Amino acid sequence: MLHLNIDERIIWSLFLCSTEPGKLLEGLNTELNARAHLSLDEKIAKAFEEGFKVEMGFPWQEDLSSHINYLDFCKSFLLQPDLFLRIRPDRKDKVVDALEKANVSFQSESSDCLRLSNTTKVDDLIFLDKDAVVQDLNSQKTLDVLTDVLNATQKIKAWDCCAASGGKSLLLHDQFSNIFILATDIRSSILHNLEKRFEKAGIKNYRSQVHDVAQYSLKEKFDVVICDAPCSGSGTWSRTPEQLYFFKEERIDHYSNLQKKIALNATKSVSQGGYFIYITCSVFKEENEEIVQQIGEKTGMQLVSANYLKGYDKKADTLFTALFRL
């Protein structure tokens, strides 16, 4: 397909990414528009006649974890993920009622998760963070490993060491009712966003502070330490294709080195008998399996579980989680 000019490539790209005929594609290429309803595999086969291979979109197969199906993962870049809502405790009736009154189509993925079209303007319909949180399907599942080992009502002191705007902290709070959370990040601006979200959510039993865990550990001890580490974001690239386009392979080493520093410093704050959970939205083994190996070798913590939450076949993100116990 490299022999085609840029206009022709754009037309073929629009064809591959369309799920039904449309006016734009009709104006550009009537024949392809008539085939836009075909399955993704059928459209890929048609594009193959022009030299297209789905592997062209992701040339880093050697860096990919062996747990990820390479071809299926490559195909996922041609489909935009759906929008997912995590309903907060005791708010389901309110959220569902608001969506139904607005004639918004949705599917129930679980008792507290709804799947919607990614074009849905949910912030016009519900009170975000108060009633529901926009959160990817698999991001909602990252802390399920904790619910398997901890009681939902027991008293817990937790540290979210790379908290960003607080998505994992909100999830943690909703899963464990008797919890105190320390939320830290190196960016004061994003912690300000976290504080505003927590105010909307009615969460008061927390503390936030600027802290660079890559440089410094904390002397405080915690029952649970969550490390949602900075990463390549490769498991989310179907949602952000510009990140895929501009990605350079040397960034894998950059993130892996950063993750080692962060994880090893963060584990120092796990209390005896406590848990450390490592999370990325990456599919690269150097950011996941190799970090897990480093944690096991250098901290003496016991690996409880390590899993990929695969979303490339579910129109969702792909994430990695590993749970350790001291």
PABA-503822 format. One record per residue (C-alpha): residue number from 0; residue in three letters; x, z negated, y negated. Coordinates in nm, 2 decimals, padded with zeros to 4 digits. Layout:
% residues N
    k    r    east      up   north
  NUM  ala       X       Z       Y
...
END
This chain:
% residues 326
    k    r    east      up   north
    0  met   00.00   00.00   00.00
    1  leu   00.30  -00.03  -00.22
    2  his   00.29   00.35  -00.27
    3  leu  -00.04   00.32  -00.46
    4  asn  -00.04   00.28  -00.84
    5  ile  -00.15  -00.05  -01.00
    6  asp  -00.50   00.07  -01.07
    7  glu  -00.55   00.17  -00.70
    8  arg  -00.41  -00.16  -00.58
    9  ile  -00.66  -00.35  -00.80
   10  ile  -00.95  -00.15  -00.66
   11  trp  -00.84  -00.22  -00.30
   12  ser  -00.79  -00.59  -00.39
   13  leu  -01.14  -00.60  -00.53
   14  phe  -01.28  -00.44  -00.22
   15  leu  -01.10  -00.69   00.01
   16  cys  -01.22  -00.99  -00.19
   17  ser  -01.58  -00.88  -00.24
   18  thr  -01.85  -01.01  -00.01
   19  glu  -02.11  -00.76  -00.11
   20  pro  -02.14  -00.44  -00.32
   21  gly  -02.12  -00.49  -00.70
   22  lys  -02.14  -00.29  -01.02
   23  leu  -01.77  -00.31  -01.10
   24  leu  -01.66  -00.18  -00.76
   25  glu  -01.93   00.09  -00.77
   26  gly  -01.79   00.22  -01.10
   27  leu  -01.44   00.22  -00.96
   28  asn  -01.49   00.35  -00.61
   29  thr  -01.83   00.43  -00.47
   30  glu  -01.71   00.47  -00.11
   31  leu  -01.54   00.13  -00.10
   32  asn  -01.84  -00.04  -00.27
   33  ala  -02.06   00.09   00.01
   34  arg  -01.84  -00.09   00.26
   35  ala  -01.81  -00.42   00.07
   36  his  -02.06  -00.59   00.30
   37  leu  -01.83  -00.54   00.60
   38  ser  -01.67  -00.84   00.77
   39  leu  -01.32  -00.94   00.64
   40  asp  -01.16  -00.81   00.96
   41  glu  -01.33  -00.47   00.92
   42  lys  -01.22  -00.44   00.55
   43  ile  -00.86  -00.54   00.65
   44  ala  -00.87  -00.26   00.91
   45  lys  -00.99  -00.01   00.65
   46  ala  -00.71  -00.12   00.41
   47  phe  -00.46  -00.09   00.69
   48  glu  -00.51   00.29   00.66
   49  glu  -00.34   00.26   00.32
   50  gly  -00.05   00.05   00.45
   51  phe  -00.20  -00.29   00.38
   52  lys  -00.10  -00.58   00.60
   53  val  -00.26  -00.92   00.55
   54  glu   00.08  -01.09   00.60
   55  met   00.20  -00.93   00.27
   56  gly   00.03  -01.21   00.08
   57  phe   00.24  -01.49   00.24
   58  pro   00.60  -01.40   00.33
   59  trp   00.72  -01.75   00.42
   60  gln   00.62  -01.76   00.78
   61  glu   00.95  -01.92   00.89
   62  asp   00.88  -02.22   00.65
   63  leu   00.52  -02.26   00.78
   64  ser   00.43  -02.55   01.01
   65  ser   00.38  -02.44   01.37
   66  his   00.04  -02.62   01.35
   67  ile  -00.09  -02.35   01.11
   68  asn  -00.23  -02.02   01.24
   69  tyr  -00.03  -01.77   01.04
   70  leu  -00.27  -01.47   01.04
   71  asp  -00.58  -01.69   00.98
   72  phe  -00.40  -01.86   00.69
   73  cys  -00.31  -01.53   00.54
   74  lys  -00.67  -01.41   00.56
   75  ser  -00.79  -01.71   00.37
   76  phe  -00.63  -01.58   00.05
   77  leu  -00.89  -01.31   00.04
   78  leu  -01.18  -01.57   00.03
   79  gln  -01.24  -01.82  -00.25
   80  pro  -01.30  -02.17  -00.12
   81  asp  -01.64  -02.33  -00.17
   82  leu  -01.72  -02.62  -00.41
   83  phe  -01.76  -02.96  -00.24
   84  leu  -01.93  -03.27  -00.37
   85  arg  -01.86  -03.62  -00.24
   86  ile  -02.17  -03.83  -00.30
   87  arg  -02.09  -04.18  -00.40
   88  pro  -02.25  -04.48  -00.22
   89  asp  -02.62  -04.51  -00.27
   90  arg  -02.65  -04.20  -00.48
   91  lys  -02.75  -03.93  -00.23
   92  asp  -03.12  -03.92  -00.31
   93  lys  -03.04  -03.88  -00.68
   94  val  -02.79  -03.60  -00.63
   95  val  -03.00  -03.41  -00.38
   96  asp  -03.31  -03.44  -00.60
   97  ala  -03.12  -03.31  -00.91
   98  leu  -02.99  -03.01  -00.71
   99  glu  -03.33  -02.93  -00.56
  100  lys  -03.50  -02.95  -00.90
  101  ala  -03.24  -02.70  -01.04
  102  asn  -03.30  -02.47  -00.73
  103  val  -02.93  -02.49  -00.64
  104  ser  -02.85  -02.40  -00.28
  105  phe  -02.63  -02.63  -00.08
  106  gln  -02.54  -02.73   00.27
  107  ser  -02.48  -03.08   00.40
  108  glu  -02.14  -03.11   00.56
  109  ser  -02.19  -03.48   00.64
  110  ser  -02.40  -03.77   00.51
  111  asp  -02.20  -03.78   00.19
  112  cys  -02.06  -03.43   00.15
  113  leu  -02.23  -03.12   00.02
  114  arg  -02.11  -02.76   00.02
  115  leu  -02.21  -02.54  -00.28
  116  ser  -02.11  -02.20  -00.42
  117  asn  -01.79  -02.23  -00.62
  118  thr  -01.97  -02.08  -00.92
  119  thr  -02.22  -02.38  -00.94
  120  lys  -02.21  -02.56  -01.28
  121  val  -02.26  -02.91  -01.13
  122  asp  -02.15  -03.09  -01.44
  123  asp  -02.48  -02.96  -01.60
  124  leu  -02.68  -03.11  -01.32
  125  ile  -02.54  -03.45  -01.22
  126  phe  -02.33  -03.73  -01.37
  127  leu  -01.98  -03.65  -01.22
  128  asp  -01.78  -03.95  -01.11
  129  lys  -02.08  -04.18  -01.15
  130  asp  -02.31  -04.01  -00.89
  131  ala  -02.08  -03.77  -00.72
  132  val  -01.72  -03.65  -00.73
  133  val  -01.60  -03.29  -00.71
  134  gln  -01.36  -03.31  -00.42
  135  asp  -01.25  -03.06  -00.16
  136  leu  -01.39  -03.10   00.19
  137  asn  -01.06  -03.20   00.35
  138  ser  -00.95  -03.41   00.05
  139  gln  -01.25  -03.62   00.13
  140  lys  -01.12  -03.68   00.48
  141  thr  -00.76  -03.79   00.39
  142  leu  -00.83  -04.16   00.41
  143  asp  -01.04  -04.15   00.72
  144  val  -00.74  -04.27   00.91
  145  leu  -00.76  -04.60   00.72
  146  thr  -01.12  -04.66   00.81
  147  asp  -01.02  -04.65   01.17
  148  val  -00.77  -04.94   01.13
  149  leu  -00.92  -05.15   00.84
  150  asn  -01.25  -05.32   00.80
  151  ala  -01.46  -05.18   00.52
  152  thr  -01.53  -05.53   00.37
  153  gln  -01.20  -05.70   00.41
  154  lys  -00.99  -05.79   00.11
  155  ile  -00.74  -05.52   00.04
  156  lys  -00.47  -05.48  -00.23
  157  ala  -00.37  -05.11  -00.26
  158  trp  -00.12  -04.90  -00.46
  159  asp  -00.19  -04.53  -00.53
  160  cys   00.17  -04.44  -00.63
  161  cys   00.11  -04.08  -00.74
  162  ala  -00.25  -04.13  -00.86
  163  ala  -00.29  -03.83  -01.10
  164  ser  -00.65  -03.84  -01.22
  165  gly  -00.76  -04.08  -00.95
  166  gly  -00.94  -03.87  -00.69
  167  lys  -00.79  -04.07  -00.39
  168  ser  -00.83  -04.40  -00.57
  169  leu  -01.20  -04.33  -00.62
  170  leu  -01.23  -04.24  -00.26
  171  leu  -01.05  -04.55  -00.15
  172  his  -01.27  -04.77  -00.37
  173  asp  -01.59  -04.61  -00.22
  174  gln  -01.47  -04.67   00.13
  175  phe  -01.36  -05.03   00.09
  176  ser  -01.58  -05.26  -00.12
  177  asn  -01.34  -05.55  -00.16
  178  ile  -01.04  -05.38  -00.30
  179  phe  -00.79  -05.40  -00.59
  180  ile  -00.61  -05.09  -00.68
  181  leu  -00.29  -05.03  -00.88
  182  ala  -00.28  -04.67  -00.99
  183  thr   00.05  -04.53  -01.12
  184  asp   00.18  -04.19  -01.23
  185  ile   00.47  -04.06  -01.44
  186  arg   00.22  -03.91  -01.69
  187  ser   00.04  -04.13  -01.93
  188  ser  -00.20  -03.85  -02.02
  189  ile  -00.33  -03.81  -01.67
  190  leu  -00.37  -04.19  -01.63
  191  his  -00.59  -04.17  -01.94
  192  asn  -00.81  -03.93  -01.75
  193  leu  -00.81  -04.17  -01.46
  194  glu  -00.92  -04.45  -01.68
  195  lys  -01.21  -04.24  -01.82
  196  arg  -01.32  -04.15  -01.47
  197  phe  -01.30  -04.51  -01.35
  198  glu  -01.52  -04.61  -01.65
  199  lys  -01.78  -04.35  -01.56
  200  ala  -01.76  -04.47  -01.19
  201  gly  -01.80  -04.83  -01.29
  202  ile  -01.47  -04.93  -01.13
  203  lys  -01.31  -05.24  -01.30
  204  asn  -01.10  -05.40  -01.03
  205  tyr  -00.79  -05.20  -01.09
  206  arg  -00.47  -05.17  -01.30
  207  ser  -00.30  -04.85  -01.42
  208  gln   00.05  -04.81  -01.55
  209  val   00.31  -04.54  -01.60
  210  his   00.57  -04.56  -01.32
  211  asp   00.82  -04.31  -01.18
  212  val   00.83  -04.40  -00.81
  213  ala   01.09  -04.13  -00.75
  214  gln   01.34  -04.34  -00.95
  215  tyr   01.22  -04.70  -00.90
  216  ser   01.04  -04.90  -00.63
  217  leu   00.80  -05.19  -00.71
  218  lys   00.87  -05.55  -00.61
  219  glu   00.50  -05.61  -00.56
  220  lys   00.37  -05.59  -00.20
  221  phe   00.05  -05.41  -00.09
  222  asp  -00.17  -05.39   00.21
  223  val  -00.21  -05.02   00.16
  224  val   00.02  -04.77  -00.02
  225  ile  -00.11  -04.42  -00.07
  226  cys   00.15  -04.15  -00.15
  227  asp  -00.03  -03.83  -00.24
  228  ala   00.30  -03.67  -00.31
  229  pro   00.38  -03.38  -00.56
  230  cys   00.41  -03.07  -00.35
  231  ser   00.40  -02.69  -00.35
  232  gly   00.02  -02.69  -00.32
  233  ser   00.04  -02.42  -00.06
  234  gly  -00.26  -02.54   00.12
  235  thr  -00.47  -02.48  -00.19
  236  trp  -00.34  -02.13  -00.29
  237  ser  -00.67  -01.95  -00.19
  238  arg  -00.82  -02.16  -00.47
  239  thr  -00.53  -02.09  -00.71
  240  pro  -00.39  -01.74  -00.62
  241  glu  -00.17  -01.74  -00.93
  242  gln   00.04  -02.02  -00.77
  243  leu   00.09  -01.81  -00.46
  244  tyr   00.19  -01.50  -00.67
  245  phe   00.46  -01.68  -00.88
  246  phe   00.59  -01.91  -00.60
  247  lys   00.97  -01.91  -00.53
  248  glu   01.09  -02.02  -00.19
  249  glu   01.36  -02.25  -00.34
  250  arg   01.07  -02.47  -00.47
  251  ile   01.02  -02.59  -00.11
  252  asp   01.36  -02.77  -00.12
  253  his   01.28  -02.91  -00.47
  254  tyr   00.96  -03.07  -00.36
  255  ser   01.10  -03.19  -00.03
  256  asn   01.38  -03.37  -00.20
  257  leu   01.14  -03.52  -00.45
  258  gln   00.90  -03.63  -00.17
  259  lys   01.18  -03.81   00.02
  260  lys   01.27  -04.01  -00.29
  261  ile   00.91  -04.10  -00.36
  262  ala   00.81  -04.18  -00.01
  263  leu   01.12  -04.40   00.07
  264  asn   01.08  -04.60  -00.26
  265  ala   00.70  -04.64  -00.21
  266  thr   00.74  -04.77   00.15
  267  lys   00.94  -05.07   00.02
  268  ser   00.62  -05.21  -00.13
  269  val   00.42  -05.22   00.20
  270  ser   00.35  -05.57   00.32
  271  gln   00.42  -05.68   00.68
  272  gly   00.14  -05.54   00.89
  273  gly   00.04  -05.31   00.61
  274  tyr  -00.01  -04.93   00.60
  275  phe   00.15  -04.64   00.43
  276  ile  -00.03  -04.31   00.41
  277  tyr   00.16  -03.99   00.31
  278  ile  -00.05  -03.69   00.19
  279  thr   00.03  -03.34   00.07
  280  cys  -00.18  -03.03   00.02
  281  ser   00.11  -02.82   00.16
  282  val   00.15  -02.62   00.48
  283  phe   00.53  -02.62   00.48
  284  lys   00.70  -02.82   00.76
  285  glu   00.98  -02.92   00.52
  286  glu   00.72  -03.10   00.30
  287  asn   00.54  -03.26   00.59
  288  glu   00.69  -03.30   00.94
  289  glu   01.04  -03.34   00.80
  290  ile   00.93  -03.61   00.56
  291  val   00.76  -03.79   00.83
  292  gln   01.08  -03.79   01.04
  293  gln   01.27  -03.92   00.74
  294  ile   01.03  -04.20   00.69
  295  gly   01.04  -04.30   01.05
  296  glu   01.42  -04.30   01.07
  297  lys   01.49  -04.48   00.74
  298  thr   01.22  -04.74   00.71
  299  gly   01.15  -04.86   01.06
  300  met   00.78  -04.80   01.01
  301  gln   00.57  -04.70   01.31
  302  leu   00.39  -04.36   01.29
  303  val   00.02  -04.42   01.38
  304  ser  -00.09  -04.06   01.33
  305  ala   00.00  -03.73   01.17
  306  asn  -00.25  -03.44   01.13
  307  tyr  -00.32  -03.12   00.94
  308  leu  -00.67  -03.10   00.80
  309  lys  -00.72  -02.73   00.83
  310  gly  -00.94  -02.56   00.58
  311  tyr  -00.84  -02.20   00.60
  312  asp  -01.12  -02.13   00.85
  313  lys  -01.37  -02.34   00.66
  314  lys  -01.34  -02.20   00.30
  315  ala  -01.16  -02.53   00.21
  316  asp  -00.81  -02.65   00.14
  317  thr  -00.56  -02.74   00.40
  318  leu  -00.40  -03.08   00.38
  319  phe  -00.15  -03.30   00.57
  320  thr  -00.18  -03.67   00.63
  321  ala   00.05  -03.92   00.81
  322  leu  -00.03  -04.29   00.86
  323  phe   00.25  -04.55   00.92
  324  arg   00.23  -04.92   00.98
  325  leu   00.50  -05.18   00.91
END
